[in-house]
Amino acid sequence: MSREEAPIEVLNGGSRPRRFVFVLLQDFTLLSFSSALEVLRLANRMSARTLYTWTVVGDGGGTIRCSAGTGFELDSDLPPLTREDTVIVCAGLNLRSGITKRLVGWLRRESRHGPTMGALCTGTQVLAEAGLLDGKRAAIHWENHDSFAEEFDEVLLTKSVFAIDGNRISAAGGTASIDLMLSQVAAHHGPDLSNAIADQLIYSAIRTDQDTQRLSVPTRIGVRHPKLAEVIHKMEAHIEEPISPAKLATEVGMSTRQLERLFRRYLNRSPKRYYMELRLQKARNLLMQTDMSVINVALACGFASPSHFSKCYRAHYATTPYRERGSHGARAEA
C-alpha cells in the first residue's frame, strides 16, 4: 500500500481482534491454506488495523509438510479455544493417516465452548468424523464428493464452492478458500474491505455460496451442444442406476442413432463407452478414498456383479479393483 492510499474504513474496527486457529494435517493442500491466510493478512494491511490474528497448530506440534513436500514449523500443539475463536482444519491427501483420535477428541471437546468450526478442502471430512457437521450444510472438493456422501449421509453436502451454516463453515479447497474468507471479512467488517482485498489479490469474480465448484458440462467437455450437455448431466446424476442410451435419447428428443452420432462426432466414443468411463471414475474414487468393500463400490456405480465390475475396471485401468485398493493403501502408509 502506498503512502497516499488511505486505510479502508471498516465496520466494528474497534472491536477485539478475531483469532483464527489453523489446524494443519500432514499433506495438507498449500493453496487452500495460503489463500485463506492471505485474506486475513490483507484485511489487516488494507484497514491499517489488527482485525485478525492467527496461529498455526497441529496434533503434537513440531513440523508438518504440505502435499507439495514443503515443511512448515507449527506454532504449537492443539490449544484451548474460546467462543470468539475460529478453527480452520486444513487437509489434503492421505487424509486417513492424519485423522487421529486425539485430534477428533480435541475438536469435539473444544466445540463445546462455541467457537466457529471450519474446514478447507478435505478438512471437512475431519469435522464430519468428529460429528460436528450432522444436520449442517457443508462443502468439500468435488473429487471427494461421492466418497463423503457415501460415508456421512447425515451431513447436508452441497456442490457449492463454500458453505456457511451457523457457526460451521467449509470451503471446497483451492481458490474457494478466498471466497469463504472474503465472505467472513464482509460479515465482520463490511463489503468495502472485502472488495478491496479482492482487488489487491487481482480476484475479479468473488463467488458466493450459491456458486458451484465445477465448470458447466459444455465448458468441461469443450463442446457447446445443449442436448449433448443435457445427456451428460443425466448420466452424471444416475451413476448407481444407469439409464439406457435409448431412454436418454428419448428424454432429450432424439433417436438412438442421432445420439450415437452426436457422441462420436464431439467425444469420439459411444454414449455407452462414455457412461462406463464416468461410472469407473467414480468407482476409482470410492476405492481410493473410502473403506467401502469392492462389492459395495460395484453396486454404488451401477454394476450388478463384482465379476463384471472387475472385468470392466481391468479393461479401463489395467488393474483390478482389489489391486487398486491394495496399492493405494501401501502408498498411504509409506
N, C-alpha and C positions, 0 to 999 in steps of 0.2 A: 504494500500500500504506500503510495507516495505521500509526501508531507502535505500536499494540497488536498488530499482526499479526506473528507470528514468522516468520522465513525458513523455507522448506521445506527439510527435511533431504534431502540428495541423496547418491547413491552416487558414488564417485570424485570428490568435491568438491574434493579437494586436488590433483588432477592438473593438468597444464598445460592452459590454455585451448585449445579446438579452434578453428582458424581456418576460416571459410567464405569462399571466393572466388567472389563472384557475377559472372558474365560476362554483361553486357548487350549484346544485339544491337539494332540500330535497329528501332523499332516493337515493342519487347517489351511483353508484357502486364503492366500495372502491378499488377493484383490478385494474380497469381501471385507476383511478386517481393515485394511488400509483405507478403503473408501469410506467406511463408517468413521474411522478415527479422523480422517482429514476434514470431514464436515464439522466436527466439533472444534478442531484447531482453527479452522477458518471462521467459525462463529465467534470465537474469542478475538481473533485478529480484526475482523470486519467491524465488530462492535467496540473494539478497544477496551473490553472488559473481560473479566474471567467469569464467563457464563457457565462454563463446563470445566470439570476436572475429570481425570480418568486414571485408572490403574489397570495393569495387565497382569493377570494371575493364571494359575493353573494348579491342578492337583499335585501337591508336593513341591511346587515352586521349581527353581532351577532353570534349565534351558530347554526350549522346545523348538521343533522345526516345522516350517510350513511345508506344503506339498511340493514346493519348488526346491526344497532342501536347505534353505537358508535358516540359520539358527537365531533364536530370539531369547534374550535373558528376561525372565519373568520378574515382576516387581515383588511378588510374594506368593505364598501358598493361598488357599481359599480363605478369604477373610469373612468376618461377621458383617452382616448387612443391616441397613436401616430402611425405613419406609420410603425415604427420599432417594434411594439408590435406583439405578437401572442396570440390570445384569444383561450382558450380551454374550451368549455362548457361540463361539466361532469354531466350526468344524469343517471337515472336508473329506478326504479319502480315508480308507481303513478305519471307519468310524467305530466298529465294534471294539477294537483294541483300546480306544480312548475313553469309552464309557465305563468308568469304574464304579464300584458300589459306593465308594467314599464320595465321589462327585455327585452321584444321584442322591445320596443321603443329604449332602450339603444343600443341594438345590431344594429338596423338599423341606428341610428344616428352616432354611433362611427365607423361603417363600412365605412362611407364616408371619413374618414381620411386615409383609405388604409391599415389598419393592416391585417395580416393574420388571418382569422376566421376559427377556427377548432372546432371539437367536438369528444367526445368519447361516445361509446355505444348509448343510446337513445338521447344524446345531439344533434345528427344530426337532430332530428325532431325539436328541438328548433330553429336551424338555418333555417330550412325549413319554419317554422312558420313565421319567420322574412323576408322571401323572399330572403334569401341570397344564396340559392343553385339553383335557377332557371337556367336551362340550364347547370348545373355543375354536374360532376361525384361526387358521394357520397357513403359512406358505412354506414351501420347500422347493428346491431346484427341480425342474421338470423331469430331469433324468431319474430322480429318486421318487417321483410322484407315485408310480404304480406300487413299488415295494412298500412305501409308507402307508398307502391306503389299505393294503392287504393286512398290515400289522396293527394299525391304530385306527380302527373303524369308528371309534368314539370321538375322534378329532374331526372337526369340520374343515377338511382340507380344501383349499382354493387353488386356482391356477393363476392367481394374481401375482404381480411382482412382489408385493408385500401385503401383510395383513395386520390389522390392529383390532383387538377385541378386549376392551377394558385395559387392564394392566398386563396384557400379553401381546407382545409384538414380535413379528418374524418377517424375514426377507428371504427371497429365493436364492440370494447369493449374487456374486458378480457385481455389476453396477446397480442392481436393485437395492443394495445397501445404501447407496447415495439417496435414492428416493425415499427410503424409510427414514433415514436420519434427517433429511430436509423436512419431512413431514413433522418430525419431532421438534425441530427447531422452530418451525412455523407455529406449532401448537404452544410452545413455551414462550416464544419471543416475537411472534408476528411474521407475516409473509415477506415483509420488506427485507428482513435479514436473510431468510432462506433463499429468496430470489437473488440477493447479492452474492451469496455463497455459490449458487449455481452458475452465475456469470463468471465468478472467479475460477471455477472448475471448467469453464467452457462447456457447460452442460446445458444444452439449449432446449431440451424437452423433458421437463420434470414430469414423471409419471405418478399416478395416484394408485390407490388400492383397487381401482376398477380396471386398471390396465393388465392385460395378460402377459405371461412370460414369453411365450414362443411367437415367432413370426407367423403371419397368416399362412394358410396352406399354399396359396398361389406364390407367395414370396419364397417359402421354403423350397418348393419344387421348381421354382423358376418358370412357372407357366401360369398365365392368367386366362384360364378357361373355366368359367363358372361351374359347368356341370362336372368337369373333372375334379375341381376342388370340393364340390359337394359330395361326390362319391368317396373321395379320400377321407373327408371328415367323417362320413358314416362308417367307414372301415375302422378308423381310429377309435370311434365310440363303441364299437362292437367287436372287441377282441375275444372276449370269453365266449360269446355266442356269435360266431361269424355268419354273415349274410351271404347268400349265394350271389354270384355275378349277375345271374338272370334277374333276381329280385332287385339288386342295386340298380340295374339298368332301368327296370320298370319304374322305380321310385323317382328317378330323375328324368323320366320321359324319353328314354332311348331304347333301342333294341340291343340285344346282347352283342350282336355283330358290330354295331356302332361303338359300343363301349370298348370292345376289344381293339378296334381301330384307333380309338382315342388314346388308350394306354400305350399301344405300340408306337404311335406317332410321337407322343410327347415324353414317354418314360422308357421306351424301348423294352418293355416287358408286358406280359399279360396282366389283367386285373387279378387273376388268381395268384400269380407269382408275387405281385406287389403286396397283396394282402398277406401272403405267407411270410414275407420278409418283415412286415410290421409285427406279426404275431411272434416270430422268432426273436425279434429285437426286444420285445417286452419280456419274453422268456429268459433271455440272457441277463437282462437287468435284474429279474427276480432271483435268478440263480446266484448272481454275484453280490446282491445287496440284502438278501433275506436268508432265513434258516428254513424256508418252506421246503418240503420234500419235493423231489423231482416229479412225483405223481401229481401233487397239488399244483405245481408250476404248469405242468402239461394241461391240467383241467382249466386253470385260470387263463390260459392262452388258446383255448378252443380245440385242444387235441383230445379225442375220445379215448385214446390208448397210449400208454407210455412207449410202446414199441414204435408206433407211428411217429410220435414226437421225437424219439431218439433218432429215427431214420432221417427225418426232415432236418433236424438240428445238425447231424453229422454232414449231410449234403451241403448245408449252407456254411457252417463254421469249421468243417474238417476236424471236428472232435465231438465227443458225446456229451450230453448234459452232465453225466456223472464225473467225467474227467474235467469238464469246465469248472464244476463246483470244487473239485479237489485241488486243481491248480490255483484257483483263486484263493482258497483257504491257505495254501502254502505261501503264496505271495504276501498275504495279510499278516502271517505270523513271522515272516522274515524280518 
